Amino acid sequence: MFSARVPPLRSNRVARAIARVHATGQPLDDLTVSNPTRVGLSYPARLLEPLGATSALRYDPAPFGVAAAREAVAAYLTGRGVRVSADRVIVTASTSESYSLLFKLLCDPADLVLVPQPSYPLFEHLTRLDGVVASAYALEYHGRWELNLDSLHRAVEPRARAILLVNPNNPTGSFVRQDELDAVRETAARHELAIISDEVFDVYPLEERAPGGSGALVGECDALTFTLGGLSKSAALPQVKLGWILVGGPETLVRRALARLELVCDSYLSVATPVQLAVGTLLERTGPVVDQIRRRVRANYATLRSLVRRFPACGVLHTEAGWYAVVQVPATRSEEALVIDLIERDRVLVHPGYFFDFPREAFLVISLLPAPAVFAGPVTRVLTRASR
């Protein structure tokens, strides 16, 4: 009766361990938190008032978003050094929806999208839901994360349709270097593949002058490109659903892509008018919130690196941006066993590396979002348990 694209949900051992602790009523220190609205940040008073504007009572459906929203996104990005014309901006309900729209545009059922590994596990679900196959290419760590171009080239098959970049990557926090980006462009142009660049975390560099940068593909001339962003990270407002796609590439391909995307977007018209009219104001008013997050993740990253020095068996992998860090721990037991021990004995929750398809053991992924006052204690318990 049901589609194979939607497998039944099955609980895993980590989820069951969490449920057992919650059933006792005991607190669990969450070092996996990804929701900025739940970590004690200070949001401006009456921030969401623009969503109640009376002008939003009028409905003027526009497949790519109302002109005011597209212009506001273009102006925001221009202020960050990304010069993009509003007519190349497509407003969506979220980055996840952006992926779904692009998979519909680019892929027939069973076509391939090349995705980085390790990376965010959501891609497996998003591709499956659109009947698309995720084919991995490797990121490798050699003092910093690097794109393995040989693995990318091996992943290019006749049914491949797009190369997905996550820049910076989640959870590795690594930017795509310029030489890597040049190689990806050449591969995409040669094999007639599109490039999808997810840049939602690029507003959170851990260094003032971190490598990389947003919008590198906006002016692309050789390959069809789609750059993704949204309010979830750029304004720390995941509950206010609005994302965007920037379209770049050869003019002929861009025109063909936009004509087809207009049909796809017009079939859904999913973005609410109030948030479209408010997006410019929301981006402006949440600047201080984004600054808070930058300061916090940098402080927590420094704390983590300092604490790890007391545990020689552990190490923090170099991170350039985002709000996660990867800790390598002794592979004396499985990641799953260690994470369950941390839940049941130390009352701390972290992600095992295999959640993100790390190719080998043993890694833990730790959120840098918690308030600094409650970060060091749980991290110390993690490192102590991992070193035993």
TAPE-V815556 format. One record per backbone hydrogen bond with DSSP energy under -1.0 kcal/mol. NH is the residue of the N-H (numbers start at 1). CO is the residue of the C=O. Records with the same first field share a line. If there is no record, write none. Layout:
NH=CO / CO
This chain:
6=3
16=12
17=13
18=14
19=15
20=16
21=17
22=18
23=19
25=22
26=21
29=347
31=349
38=35
47=44
49=46
51=48
52=49
53=50
56=53
57=54
58=55
65=62
70=66
71=67
72=68
73=69
74=70
75=71
76=72
77=73
78=74
79=75
81=78
82=77
88=85
89=86
90=245
91=64
92=243
98=94
99=95
100=96
101=97
102=98
103=99
104=100
105=101
106=102
107=103
110=131
111=108
112=159
113=133
114=162
115=135
117=137
119=356
123=120
126=122
127=123
128=124
129=125
131=128
132=127
133=111
135=113
137=115
139=117
140=146
142=144
146=140
148=138
149=147
152=148
153=149
154=150
155=151
160=157
161=112
163=194
164=114
165=196
167=198
169=174
173=169
181=177
182=178
183=179
184=180
185=181
186=182
187=183
188=184
189=185
190=186
191=187
193=188
194=161
195=224
196=163
197=226
198=165
199=228
202=199
204=201
206=320
210=207
218=215
220=217
225=248
226=195
227=246
228=197
229=244
231=242
234=230
235=231
237=231
240=237
243=92
244=229
245=90
246=227
247=88
248=225
249=220
254=250
255=251
256=252
257=253
258=254
259=255
260=256
261=257
262=258
264=260
265=261
266=262
267=263
268=265
269=265
276=272
277=273
278=274
279=275
282=278
283=279
284=280
285=281
286=282
287=284
290=286
291=287
292=288
293=289
294=290
295=291
296=292
297=293
298=294
299=295
300=296
301=297
302=298
303=299
304=300
305=301
306=302
307=303
308=304
310=307
311=308
314=311
315=328
317=326
320=173
321=173
322=204
325=366
327=364
328=315
329=362
338=334
339=335
340=336
341=337
342=338
343=339
344=340
345=341
348=342
349=29
351=365
353=363
355=352
356=353
357=354
358=353
364=327
365=351
366=325
367=31
368=323
374=371
375=372
379=375
380=376
381=377
382=378
383=379
384=380
385=381
386=382
387=383
388=385
